Amino acid sequence: MTVLSTRALNRTTLARQLLLERVELPVLDAVAHLCGMQAQEPQEPFVGLWSRLHAFDPATLDHLLTGRPVVRTHLMRRTVHLVTARDAVEWRARHELMLRQRVLGVYRHEFDGVDLEELAAAARVVFAEDEPRTMPEVGRILAARWPAAGPRALGEMAVVALVPTVQLPPRGLWRTKAGARTASLASWLGREIDPPAPDGTDPVGETLVMRYLAAFGPATAADVRAWCGLAGLPGAVAAIREKLVTFRDERGRQLLDLPDAPRPDPDTPAPVRFLPAFDNAVLGYHDRGRIIDDAHRGLSVTGARFVLVDGRVAGTWTATKGTVTVTPLRPFTRAEHTAVAEQGRELASFFSGNDNSACGVMVATAPH
């Protein structure tokens, strides 16, 4: 069985994640290819798309959100993701049990004695009123019936798990600050979510595995689960096993992949790229060693924004008042410093609406 080096996996990840070169791809198609984008920080998907797409215009994503081909909803790992409306409808039922379990993991005692099916029915009535609600508002309404549970737990359970919901614009629009108002997915899109397969098969799970491998592979079954948070995927993997090819990584673990998916030469040059907070190019794996050193893995869950140099996390960045500041995690060569500064200036220009007179970049001193 062919062994893929860590560098080979790195270059393949960059290619699948559209980070090896900026591509000419419609924004909707890019969001679909990436299986959605982390979006709990509302502005971050704009940076993620800017780093991946040639001549990305934020207005295009705004139009997709207000026009409804794209939605913001709780899905993979119970986090807010920007996904296509089609994927939200097709995938939501498969995620419901996981969403319930993860909310219960936080508020288990609050729901002692609460019938979740009764709570779900009451929550659906709240959203049937066709008026956007904030999570605290939903919680306060439901607390009139279940006062012991408390509005915070009730609101989160209802909005995140029991009723398929979306966060409505203007939240998530470019350069816009707005609270999270939610509506039911069905009312926003004008259609109900797809129900689970009646025969006990898992076609959605099979699709998720195939889609994941197209955007993240080669990868282990543990990587797939780490990305989506779903249990029960071994059956889906077994059902499509004949459609897949296998490799080994340097530690001997079995990697699954699609036969015709791109696997670039490990020596392919990798340009500097700026990633937004919680980007799935880093978080979408159980083993993130292909893109980030173990010493810095903890940064990936703190909301740090990463700079990729030679394909790997080599620094973090922030943006304040038109200036992008890069903090290296290791010393840069002179050529790397130049490339990072150039890409940082382009990012600053993106933030300033291409007003280069109002933007700049600063690369801090590297640790030794």
N, C-alpha and C positions, 0 to 999 in steps of 0.2 A: 504494500500500500504506500502510495506517495506521501512523503513527509513534507509539510509546508513550514518553512521557517517563520519566525515571528515577523521578520521584515517582509516576507511574501504576504503574510496575512495583513500586515499594515497597508501595503500597496493595494491589495484587493479591497480592503475596507474603504480606503480613500476613493477608489474607483466606484464602488457600489454606492457610496454616500455622496457622490458628485463633488468630491473635494480634490480630486486629482487634477481636474481642470474645470473651469466654469463652462457650463453646457448651455446650448440653445434649446430650452425646454419650456413649454408653458407652465406657469406657476401651479395651476391645478394639477397638471401631470406630475410635477416635481413633488408636491405634497402627497399625491397618491403613491408615487414610487417609494418615497421615504417611509411609507406606512404611518403617516402623520408626523407631527413635530411637537416636542415638548412646548407647552404654552402657558404654564402657570404664571410665568412672568410675561405679561401681555405683549411687550415689545420685542421679545427675544426672537420669535420666528422671522422677523424682518431681517435681522442680522444673519440668521441661518440661511435664508434664501439669497441674500446679497453675496454671501461667500460661495454659493453654489451655482448661481445662474448668471449668465451673461446679461448685462444691462438690466438688472432687476429694478422694476419701478414699484415702490411701495403702494402706489395707488391701485395697482392691479390686485394685490391681496385685499386691500380695502373693499374693492368692488366685489370680490368673491365672497367676502364676509357679509356685506350688506345685501348682496344678491342671493345668498344662501347656498351656492355650490360648495362652500367650505363652512365648517362650524367649529366652535370651541366647546368641548365636552369632556367630562371625566371618563377616562377609558383605561388605557394601559397603566397598570400599577396604581390605579386610583388617582392618577395625576391628570391635570387638564392638558388635553392634547388638541392641536389644530389638525383636523382630519377632513377629508372630503365628506360631503353629505352622504354619498353612496356608501362609503365605508362605515360611517356612523350607524346607518340603518341596518347594514348587514352584520356588523360586528357586535352591536350593543348587547343583544340577548346572551351571547356567549360570555360576556364579561360580567353579567349581573351577579352571579354567585360570588365571584372574587370581590366585587365591589362591596357587597354586603359583609363578607367575612372581614375585609380590611377595616370597614367602619366599626364593626363589632369589636375588632381587636383593640380599638382605641376607647370605645365606650361600652364595653361588655356589661358592666354593672348597671349602667343607666338603663339598659334595655331588659333587665330582669323583669319577667312578668308581662312584657309587651309582646303582643301578637304582631309579628312583622307584616303579615298579610292584611290585617286590619289597618295597620299603620299605612301600608302602601295604598289601600283603598281610600283612606282619608286624604293622603297626600295627592292622589290623582284628582280628587274633588277640588282641592285647593288650586291646582294648575288648570283644571277645567274652566275656571272663571276667566281664562284668557287674558289675564293681567300679569305682566312680568312681576316677579317677586325676587327679593333678595333672600339669601339663606336665613338671616335672622328673622325676617318677616314670616317665612314658612314655619320656622321653629316656634315662634310665638303663637301662631294660629294653632298648631298641633298640640302645644303645651296646655291648651285649655282642656284637652281631653286626657292627656298623659302628663300631668304636672310633675310627677316624680322623676320622669326621664330628663326633663329640662329642655329648654328651647335649643340650646347649642347642639346637643346630640341629636335631637329630633330633626332639626334643620339639615344637618349634614347627612343623616341617614336618608332623608327624603330626597334631597337634591342630588346627592352623589350616587345613591344606590337604588332606591326604590322606584323612582320615576326617571326615565330617560330624559335628561334636560340638556339645554344648551345655554351658554352665556351669550347674551345678546350684545350686538354693537350698541353704543360706541366703544364698549370695552374691547380691546384687542385691535383697534384701528391705529394707524400710524400717528405717532406724536399726540396721542389722545390718552388722557387719564380719566377713567370712569369706573365706578363701582360695578360689582358683578350682579347684574339682574338676570334672572333665569326664566326660561319658559320651557314648556315640554317640547321635546324633540318632534313629536308628532304634530303639534300645532305650528311650530316654526317651519317645518318642511312640508306639511300637508300630507304626510303619510306615516303609518305606523312602522315600528321597527320589525324586521323580519323575525318570525318565531323560530325556536330551535327545531331541528329536524325531528319529525315525528317517529322515525324508525330507530332512534337511538344511535345513529351514525353521527359523525362530527365533521360535516363538510366545511363549516366555518373554521374549525381548528386546522383542517388540512390546508385551507386557503391561507390562513395566517402563517403557517410554517413556510409555505412556498413563497409568499410575499416577503416574509422576513429574510429568507435566504437570498432573495433577489436584491435586497437592500443592505444586508449585513453579512452574508455568508462569505466563505465557509464558516460554520459555527457548530457548536455542540448543542445537544438538546437542552442542556442547562442554560446556555446563552439565550435560547428562544424563550424559555420560561422567565428568565431574569428580565427580558425586555417587556413581556406582556403581563407577567404576574399570574398567568393562568395555570391551573392544575389540569390533569387529564390529557395532556398533549402527547404522551408516549403512544396512545392509540392512534392519534392523527398521524404521527411520524410513521408508525408501522403501516398505516394504510397507504401511504405514498412512497414507501421505501424503494420500490422498484423504479420510481421516477428520479431518484437521487443518486449521486455519486458520493464516495467517501474518501477522506484523507486522514492523515494523522498530523498532529502538531508536534512540536519538539519535545513535549512532555508525554507523548504517547496517547493523547486523548483523541477519540474519533470525532472528525468534523464532517458535517453533512453539507451538501451543496447541490445546486442545480447543474446539470451537465454542461449547458452551453453558456453559463454565466461568465463574465470576464474575470480573468485572473492575470493581471499585468506582471510583467517582468519585475522581480524584486528591486532591480537597479533603476527602475523608472524614476526620474526626478520628481520630487513632491514640492509644490510651491508652498510658501507661507500662507496659512489660512487662519482667520479669526473666527472662533466658535462662540455662539451665545451661551448663556447659562443653561445648564442641564441638557445640553445637546445629546441626542441619542447616539451620535457617532461615538461617544464615550460611554454613556450610561446604558446603551443597548446590549450589553454583554455581561455575563457572569464573570468571565475572565477578561478584564480590560487591559491586560498586559500588551496587547497588540498596538495600543495607542497611547497608554499612559504608564509611567513607572509606578511600581507598587508604593514607593515612598510618597507619591503625590496623589494616590487614589482617593484619599479622604477629601481632597478638594472638589472632587466631582459631584459630591452631594451637598456642598455648602453654597452652591450658586456661583462659584468662580467661573469667569469667562476665560477660555483658554486660547493660547496662541500655538498653532502647530508649526513646528520647524522641522524640515525633513520628515514630515509625516507624523511626528510625535508631539505630545504636549511638552512644550519647552518654556512656557511662560503664562502669565495671566494678564488680563487687561481690564481697564476701566475707562469710562468716558465721562468727562465733566466739562461743561461750558466750552464745548467745541474742541477739547483736547483729549486725544486718546493716549493713555499712559500704559506702557507695557512694563511689567515686572518679570524679568527672566527668572526661571527656576534653575538655570545653569548658564555658564558663560556662553555668549554668542561669538562666533568668528566674525571677522570684519564683514565678510559677505553676508552672513546671516543677519547681522545688525542692520546692514543697508536694506536687505529685503524686508525685514520686519518693519523698519521705519517707513519704507515706501508703502507697504500694505496698510500700515496704521494711518498714514496720511489719506489714503483712499477711503478708509472707513470713516475718518473724521469728516471728509468731504461728503460722504453719504449722509451722515448725521446732520450736516449743516445745509443740506439741500444743494450740494455742489457749490456752495459759497466758500471758495478756498481761502478767502481773506479772513474768514471767521473760524478757521480750524487749524489744528496742529497736532503733532505727535511728540511724545517724550518716552524714551527708552531708559528705564532706571538702571542703576548699576547692578550687575549680575553678582550672585553669591559665589564665593570661592570655596 
